[in-house]
Amino acid sequence: MTVAGVDSSSILSGRRVVLGVTGGIAAYKAVELCRLLVDAGARVAPVMTEDATRFVGEVTFSALASEPVRRSLWEGPDPIPHTRLGQGADVVVVAPATARFVGAYAHGISDDLLTATVLATRAPVVVCPAMHTEMWEHPAVQDNLDVLRRRGVVVVPPGEGRLAGGDVGAGRLAEPADILAAVARVLGPADLAGVRVVVSAGGTREPIDAVRFITNRSSGKQGHAVAEAAARRGAEVVLVTTTALAAPASATVVRVDSAAEMERAVLEQAGSADVVVMAAAVADFRPKAPAAGKLSKSDGIPDVVLEPTPDILAELGRLRRPGQLLVGFAAETADVVGRARAKLVSKGVDLVVANDVGAPGTGFDHDTNAVTILGADGSVRDVGLRSKDAVADAVLDSVVACLAARPQPPADAGATRRNQ
Ligand code: CTP
């Protein structure tokens, strides 16, 4: 498995991974994750909550990890196990993470060894929730996860499938191989250090009157995932977004609404960007003369006349400064690659991410996606169905490859540009 163009084993080899296991039926899948981490060369320190030990025996993890399981702040030879574990970790992974763990972590409550460890670490933390659908969808759980995301915690969302007790729905722990890939991504190379990346995300809203608008089904999840991955890989990120989704802690966030606002913000930010990724679903048409107040039924059926919006990406293609890399997305439901290729040429960009928004599990509002990345150099890269985080990294792998293929600017060119 490769992450950021690097084999995950070479990323994880020798790295210290604290594997936290909390009390859910999916604890049995953490056994497989433990094995995958060990096979990839990681030094795994398992930490189990008391409840986790009701589902899987300690000896299973200690045998796989060749290291004793820790489960208490008060037992064992180490007087301060949580700080020792937290300080020594390259990454902490909690899989499965119960609603209780997520709530305690979000609120800074350290009532057992695992919650104390995640609070006592400066290492990145990956949280993989698993619970019943009703609990997963509860606003308390979602709000707590948003808090964690805002603090830089990587959340690997659960998938859909069979749950305990024969129920079926969302809340099933992500597959161990996907969690392994997420961990490798977190520890992957900072190959975008020093690169300024502007990302647009979400669907624009075009007002009809003071209370109504035209929009589309875009959730902004894929654009936010690109911003998140770029920040993690060391980029200086500006995120222009129509959504209130969590953004990377280090990013500059510009919240916009309409295509006109997005155009202004993107063009302003693109002036000093090395890479612009247009993941936003910009409306193609907008009401020509939106009403200032609310239209009333008593006024009759409104005659809404539409006009085209500016094509921001095409404008970027015309205005781009030498060396700047432009990435577009193409949302299609038919002849996906053919139409995406036509956009690559007509908009004058370097990469187009072709997205079949009609296929199962892909496109608007899903947590997963499947894309084909087309390069102006003729390259074609198929990225099969996976999390939007993994797709974001695949897109950025192509960006890194394009940047590497560019002729290097003279040594002082960056300084001159920054001083402009
Ligand atoms: N885009 C843009 N400005 C617009 C419309 C689209 O910058 N007014 C960008 C999108 O952000 C995306 C790319 O252009 O990166 C392709 O968008 P898409 O909606 O797939 O295509 P359109 O150009 O809108 O063409 P069509 O809707 O006819 O397929």
Residues whose N, C-alpha, C, O or C-beta is under 5 A from the ligand:
A	BS01	CTP	M278 A279 A280 A281 V282 A283 D284 T309 P310 D311 I312 L313 V327 G328 F329 A330 A331
